[in-house]
Amino acid sequence: MGHVYTEARVFARRSVTLRFLVDTGATYTIVAPSVAQQIGTTPLPKRFRVSLADGTERNLKACTMGIETCGRTAPMTALLLAGSEALLGMETLEALGLRVNPSSRKLEPSRAQAALLVSARLTPPRRSRKRP
């Protein structure tokens, strides 16, 4: 199929635009630690054991940030790997509601964009009582 790239804006307190290699074989998105520092997001205190495409295992830090590409915006978790090209993984593509079209080698909608709420309980607003 060849390589698929997309320009995306990542943001927290500040924003930066990156060129991501779309990696449909990757679960998570990967950015350099300098990107997290640039946009002002704080890495989580724990490291996570992950297997990379070359078969090596690493203990990497992660952080959360927003991403905007193809007119869609979503929150994402990114692993921090120094010296790595920015990779856009499937978890982020799912959050954005995007998929790779192998014929055009471009991203396209896989569904209508909607927010996914997990374990969220919405309570109706309280009505004020009128006293006689």
C-alpha positions as CSV (number, residue, x, y, z in Angstrom):
1,M,0.0,0.0,0.0
2,G,2.9,2.4,0.6
3,H,3.2,5.0,3.3
4,V,0.4,7.3,4.4
5,Y,1.1,10.6,6.0
6,T,-1.1,13.3,7.5
7,E,-0.5,16.8,8.9
8,A,-2.0,17.1,12.4
9,R,-2.0,19.8,15.1
10,V,-1.4,18.5,18.6
11,F,-2.2,20.6,21.5
12,A,-2.3,21.0,25.3
13,R,-1.4,24.5,26.7
14,R,0.2,25.3,23.3
15,S,0.0,23.7,19.9
16,V,2.4,22.5,17.1
17,T,1.8,21.0,13.7
18,L,3.5,17.7,12.9
19,R,3.7,15.3,10.0
20,F,2.6,11.9,11.2
21,L,3.3,8.6,9.5
22,V,-0.1,6.7,9.8
23,D,0.7,3.3,11.2
24,T,-2.2,0.9,11.1
25,G,-0.1,-1.8,12.8
26,A,0.4,0.4,15.8
27,T,-2.0,0.6,18.7
28,Y,-0.7,3.9,20.2
29,T,0.5,7.2,18.8
30,I,4.2,8.0,19.3
31,V,5.8,11.5,19.5
32,A,9.2,12.7,20.7
33,P,9.4,13.9,24.3
34,S,10.4,17.4,23.0
35,V,6.9,17.6,21.4
36,A,5.2,17.1,24.8
37,Q,7.5,19.7,26.3
38,Q,6.8,22.1,23.4
39,I,3.0,22.0,23.8
40,G,3.1,22.0,27.6
41,T,1.7,18.6,28.5
42,T,3.1,16.7,31.5
43,P,4.1,13.0,31.1
44,L,2.4,10.5,33.3
45,P,4.7,9.5,36.2
46,K,4.7,5.7,35.3
47,R,6.5,4.1,32.4
48,F,4.6,1.5,30.3
49,R,6.2,-1.6,28.8
50,V,5.5,-1.7,25.0
51,S,6.7,-3.8,22.1
52,L,7.9,-1.9,19.1
53,A,7.6,-3.0,15.4
54,D,11.2,-4.1,15.3
55,G,10.5,-6.6,18.1
56,T,12.3,-4.7,20.9
57,E,10.5,-3.9,24.2
58,R,10.8,-0.6,25.8
59,N,9.6,1.2,29.0
60,L,8.2,4.4,27.7
61,K,6.5,7.4,29.3
62,A,3.1,8.6,28.0
63,C,1.1,11.8,28.0
64,T,-2.3,13.0,26.9
65,M,-3.0,15.7,24.4
66,G,-5.5,16.8,21.8
67,I,-5.1,16.2,18.1
68,E,-6.8,17.8,15.1
69,T,-6.5,16.4,11.5
70,C,-8.8,16.1,8.5
71,G,-11.3,18.5,10.2
72,R,-11.7,16.3,13.2
73,T,-10.5,16.7,16.8
74,A,-10.1,14.2,19.6
75,P,-8.1,13.5,22.8
76,M,-5.3,11.0,22.6
77,T,-2.7,9.1,24.6
78,A,0.8,9.4,23.1
79,L,3.9,7.3,24.0
80,L,7.1,9.4,24.2
81,L,10.1,8.0,22.2
82,A,13.1,10.1,21.7
83,G,14.4,10.2,18.1
84,S,11.2,8.6,16.7
85,E,9.3,9.8,13.7
86,A,5.8,10.9,14.8
87,L,3.5,7.9,14.3
88,L,-0.3,8.0,14.3
89,G,-1.7,4.7,15.8
90,M,-5.1,3.0,15.5
91,E,-6.3,4.2,18.9
92,T,-6.1,7.8,17.8
93,L,-7.6,7.0,14.3
94,E,-10.5,5.3,16.1
95,A,-11.0,8.3,18.4
96,L,-11.0,10.6,15.3
97,G,-13.3,8.3,13.4
98,L,-10.8,8.0,10.5
99,R,-9.5,5.1,8.4
100,V,-6.9,4.7,5.7
101,N,-8.2,4.3,2.2
102,P,-5.6,2.0,0.6
103,S,-6.5,3.1,-3.0
104,S,-6.1,6.8,-2.5
105,R,-3.5,6.4,0.4
106,K,-5.5,9.1,2.3
107,L,-7.4,9.3,5.6
108,E,-11.2,9.3,5.2
109,P,-14.1,9.1,7.7
110,S,-15.0,5.7,9.1
111,R,-18.1,7.1,10.8
112,A,-19.7,10.3,11.8
113,Q,-17.6,12.2,14.3
114,A,-19.0,11.9,17.8
115,A,-17.7,12.0,21.3
116,L,-17.2,8.7,23.1
117,L,-18.0,8.8,26.8
118,V,-16.7,5.9,28.8
119,S,-18.1,5.4,32.3
120,A,-19.8,8.8,32.3
121,R,-23.0,9.2,34.1
122,L,-25.0,12.2,33.1
123,T,-27.5,13.5,35.6
124,P,-30.4,15.6,34.7
125,P,-30.4,19.2,35.9
126,R,-32.2,19.8,39.2
127,R,-35.5,21.6,38.9
128,S,-36.2,24.3,41.3
129,R,-39.3,23.8,43.4
130,K,-41.8,26.5,43.6
131,R,-43.0,27.1,47.1
132,P,-46.7,28.0,47.6
